[in-house]
Structures are given as structure tokens and as C-alpha cells.
Amino acid sequence: MIIAIDTMSGDNGLSVTIPAFYHVLLNNTETNFILVGDSKKIIKTFSDLNLNIIRHNNIEIINCQKFEEENIEFNTFYKQLKQGKINSSMSKTIELVAVGKADACVTAGSTKALMALTNNYIQTIPDIKRPALISLLPTFNSRKSWMIDLGANFSSNANKLYQFALMATTLIETKKKGTVSVGILNLGKECKSGPTYIQEAANLIKKITNIEFYGFIEGNEIYDGKVDLIVCDGFIGNIVLKSSEGLARQFIKNALYDDKQPFLKRLIASYLFKNVKSFNPDYYNGAIMLGLKNVIVKSHGSANEEAFRNAIIETMSEVQQNIPQKIETRLKLKQL
């Protein structure tokens, strides 16, 4: 297995990606890694952090400068991409997967740039109209719950949501025993609630074989763990994801680490947090781009070391599970 890592992207760059990678490396000596970024800065970061890589022969470094995809107007970026003028760490990392030099990659770059780059370099699975981002959500019980789409598509129709559900259930079937339960995020539970395309999507999704269709999920039920999969368009999903992360981080910051808070309050908050630590967004970092022929994983741009480490681990897991191949096989069985 060969995993390519975009070391330069994200808000924190090398200060996060290198120590996160090193901790994964120590436990995965049989996996090969390609680090993409400024080679001098990468080596310097290893040295500054006293991380010894000389004894590891499963690391390759490919020199590439960071390109600020986030700071360029999108049409200009896409035009330069088509002209072959984009040579960023993110684009090089994805290109390595496209040409078969890596089995998968992980990046913390912008979602917009990621969509453009994957569209340029990576083929979609036949019959899939658009890829979508999926990730785990925290729940109040021990049940794992996934949400798709988390921002790859800002608008959707019934057929797209149906395809998202089909791809996502294929993924979840590899991670849990039993039938996958599916719900659609909506503003009410009634069969005629919400936009027409949501109702049409419900009629399509309930026909997917070997799933349990729950119906509509309201916003106040997202974290109840009632279903294995929540389906929504990327605009809504991205807002839900970032709102969840913001709330969790604010709680951690104010309740646990604010010295101005009374000691008893912080003590109680600490006890509560230990019992609901599954709500820490760092545990859920690593959104998978489903619908592509290769494994591409998107880390949060603001990821810390622990979060980016989890994104790398998730990338390796998707390769081991052969998720793109399983989705393609399911489509060939004419379940689409």
C-alpha cells in the first residue's frame, strides 16, 4: 500500500502534517508513504521536532511548492489547471494517485480546489454523476452515524441523493454488521415535508435493496444515533458539520480551559467531557470522497495533529477495504 500525503495544505501545514504522519509511520512500517511538499522544509521540520526518519526506508519525498488555491479566483484557478500551470502540493498528491504511483491520498486543502483537481485527474465510477463527501458524526449513544454529502455538491436533485445513499450504504456495510438504516435530513417527518426533490429522493432510496429506510430525520435528531446514514445535499451537510465542530470546540475551550470559569464548573465540565469525548471532532476527521475510482480523503483545513493522524488512518482503511471497487461492483449488479 502506498499513501500520498499533501504536507503543505491546511491552516497549519507542516507543523501538523509531519508529526501526525510520523506517529502513523511508527505503527505502519509495512506501508509506503509519499510526502509531497517543499522537501527542504519537510526535512527541516523532521529535524526541528527531533523525529528520526533515517532508519525508515518506506518514505519518499517529492519536492513541490505550496500553491495558495484558496486565494485565487476559482475560474482563474480552473483555467490554469487545464493549462497545466498548477503545480501545488495538493495537485501533485492527487496526480500521484491518478497515474498509479500511489493507492490513495489525503489532503487538508480547500474543498473547492479538491473538487476541481479530482475532476481533472481522477475518473468517476461509471454511472456516478458526481462524487460526494462522507464522514462519521458524533452521537449520544454508541451507534456510529454517517452523513453524506458534506460539501462536495452545493445543490442536488433526487437522483444525486439516491446515488449518494447507494454509495454510502456500500461503504457502511464494510464497517458494521447487519442492515444499514438510512434517513434523509428534512424539516419535518411528514411524507410531504420539504422540497419536492427531497420527497422524490425518499421514493428512490426506499427501493435500494438490503437497507432499512427510516424516513425523514429532523435537525434535532442528527446526533441521536437513530440511523446509520443521514443523506442531504452538500450545502446543508457542510453547515451541519462545521456547526457541530464549532460548538464542540467552543465547549472544550470555554468549559475546560478557561481559567476565568469557576473551578467547580470546570471540574463538572471535565467529568462530562470524559463521558462524551466522542463528540470531539478530532476523532471524526477524514471525509471520504465517494464516487471516484480511487481513494481520496479530505481532512479539515483546521485539523490539529490528532485529527490529521486520524485522516491518514482513515485513508489507509479505505484502501484496505477496496471501497471504490465495491461500489463499482454494486453498480454493475444493476442496483442503480
N, C-alpha and C positions, 0 to 999 in steps of 0.2 A: 504494500500500500504506500502510495506517495501523496502527501498532503502539501499543497502550496499555501503559504501564509503571507497575506499582504501586511507587512510590518509597519507601513508608514501611515496608513489611513486611520480615521477616527480622531477624536478630540485630543487623545493623549499619545498617539503614535508609539514610538519605540519604548517609552518608559513603561508602557503597559504590555505591549505585544511580546517583547523579548522575555521578561520574567515569566509571563504566562506560558509561553512556548516552552521555556526551559523546564518548568515543573511537569509539563506533559511529556517532554522528551525523557525525563528520568524514569518514567513508568512505561515507556513505549519504545524500547531500544530497537525493536524489530521493524518499526515503521520509519520510512524515509520522509524527510521534510525538506521543502524548498522554501527558503526565506527570501522574499522579494522586497527590495528597497535599497537605500543608499548603503552600499557594502561597508564603507569606512565607518559610517555612523552605527551600523549594526554591530560591527566588531568592537567599536569603542564602548557601546552600551554593555555588551557582554563583559568587557574588561572593567568598566566602572562599577558594575554590580557584582564583580568577583565571581562570575559564572564561568566555569571551565568547560569549554567545548572542544578542546584539542583531542580529548580521548574519544570523542563521538565521531564515527565515520559515516553516519547516516544523515548528515546535514549538508545541504548545498545552498550557497548564497548567490543570488542573481542580482547584479547591480542595476538599480533603476531609481530615478529621481521621483520624488513625490510630485504629483500634479494636482493643483487645487481644483478638482472637479466641482466642488461646492461653490466656488467663487466665479464661475464662468456662466454666461447666459446659455441656457440649455440648447437652443438652436445652433449657436456657435460651436458648442461642445460636440453636438451630434455631427455637424458638418466636418469638423476637424477629425472626428473619429473615422468617418467614412473616407477621408483623405489620407488616413494613416498617420496623422500628426499627433495623436495622443499616445504618449509613452509613459503613462503613470504606473505606479506600483499596483494599483487596482487592475488596470487594463492588462498589464503583463501577467499578473497572477491568474486572471481568467483565461488569458490566451494559452497559458501552460496547460490548462485543463482541456481547452479546445483542440490542441494539437496532440494530446495524448501523453504529454510529459508528466502530468500529474493526474491522479484519480479524482481529486476534489480540491476545493479551495475555500478559504474563509477570509472575509474582509469586513472592516468596520467603516467602509466608505459610505457615501450617501446612497440612499435607495434609488433616487432618480438616475444617478450615474450608473449604478449597478444594473438597472433595467436596460439602459441604452447599451451597455457593454455586453451583457448576456444576449441581447437581441442581435448584436453584431457578430459575436463569436460562437455562441452555443446554440445548437439546434433544439427546438422543442420536440417533445414526443409527438409522433403522428396523431392528428385529430385534436390535439390540445390547442385551443385558440390563444390562451395567454397563461403564462406561469403565475403562481401566487405564493405569497409568503405565509408560512405556518409556524407556530411556536406553542409551547406549553403556557398555560395560565395558572396562577395560584388559585387554590380553592380552600374552603373552610374545612373540608374533610380530606381524607387520604386519597381520594379519587383524583386521577390525573385528567385534566381537561385541556383540549387543544382549541385554538382559534385560527381560522383562515378566512379571509385574506387580511394581512397586516400592513398593507400599504403599497403593494406592487401594482394594484389597479385602483384608481380613484373613482371609477364608475364601472358598474357591472350590469349584466342582464340575467335573466333566468337561466339561460344555458351556461353562462360562465359560472354561476354559483353552483349549478349542477356538476360541472366539471371539477370545481374546487372540492366539492364534497366527495366525489368519486376518488380523486387523487388522495385526499386526506384520509379517508377510511382505509385505503390500501396501506398507507403509512402506519396508521394506528394499529392495524391488525398485526403488525410485526412487533408491537410493543406491549400488547395486552392480550389476555385470554378472554374468549367469549365474544359475543356480538357487540359491534360498535354502535353506540347510540348517538344520534345526530339531531341537533336543533338549529333553527335559523333565528338569528337575532332580529327582533322586531319590536315595535312599540306596543304591542298587545298580543294576547293569546288567541283571540278570536280568529276564525279562518279567513275573514275578510279584512283583517287589520293590515295596515301598512300599504306601501305602493303595490301596484299590480304585478310588477316583476318579482316581488317577494312571494306573492301568492302563487305565481306560476312556477317559481323555483321549488316551492314546497311540493307541488304536484309532481315535479320531476324527481326530486330527491327521494320521496317516499317509495319510488319504484325501484331504487337501487337494491339489488339482491343482497341478502345476508347482513342487513343493517336493521337497527331498531329506530324508526323515525319518531322522535319525541314531539315534534311540532315547533311552535314558536317559543323562543326564550326572550324574556324581557330583561332590560338592563340591570334590574336589581337582583337577577338570578345568575348573573355571569359567574360569580365566584362560589356558587352553592354546590358545584360539582354534580349537577343533575344529569349532565350528558358528557360523553367523551369528546364530542366535537361540536363547536359553535361555528356556523357559517355566516359570513357577512361580506359586504364589499370592502375594499381596501381603505376607503376614506374613513368609514366608521371604525374599522378594525384598528387602524393606526391611532386614532384618537383614544380608543379604549385602552390600547397598550400603553401609550405614553401617559395617560391619566393615571393608570394603575401604578406605573413606575414612579411617577412624581409623588403620588400620595404615600407610597411605601417609603420612599427615601426621605420625605419630609417627616414622617413619623419617627424613623430611625434617628434622624438628625436632631429633631426637637426634643423627643421624649427621652432619648438615651444619652445624648452627648452635650446637651445644653446645660452648662453649669448654673445658669440662672433659674432653672427649674428646681423646685423643692426636692430634697433628697428622697423623701418617701415616694413622690410621684415618679422619679426616675427609677427607683427600686421596683415599683409595681410595673412600670413600663418594661423594665428589663425582664421581669418574670413573664409578662405577657408575650414579649417578643421571642423568648426562647420557645414558647409553645406555639407560636405562629410564624416561626422563622421561614417556613415555606413560602411566605409572602415576600421574601427578599427577592427583588427582580434579578439579582446576580445569579440566582440558581437557574433561571429560565432563559439565559442569554443564548442566542443562536437560532435565528429564524431560518428555516429551510426553504429554498426556492423550488417548489414542486412544479412539475410540468416540463422540466428540462431533461435532456438525455444524460446530463452529468450532475454531480452533486455540487451545489453552490450554497454556502451558508453565509448569512448576513448577521454580523454582530452589531449590537447597539453602538452608535458612534461614541457615546459617553462611557463605554464599558471600562470597568476597572480591571485589575489583574485577574481576580477570581472569575469575573464574568467572561472575559475573553478566553480564559482557560476552559471554561465550560463550552464555549462556542467551538473551540478546537476539538474537544472530546465529542461533541455532537456531530461534527463533520466526519470524524473517523467512524462513528456509529452508523451513519447513513451509508457510507461506503461498504461497511461490513454487512449491512442488511440488504444491499443491492436494491435500494428503493426505486430508482428510475426504471430499472429493468422490470420490477414487479408491477409498476404502474402500466408500463407498456404492454406487458403480458395480459393484464386485466382488460386493457382496451381491445386487444386482439381477440379476446373472448366475446367481443361484441356486447359489452356491458355499457357502452357509451351510446 
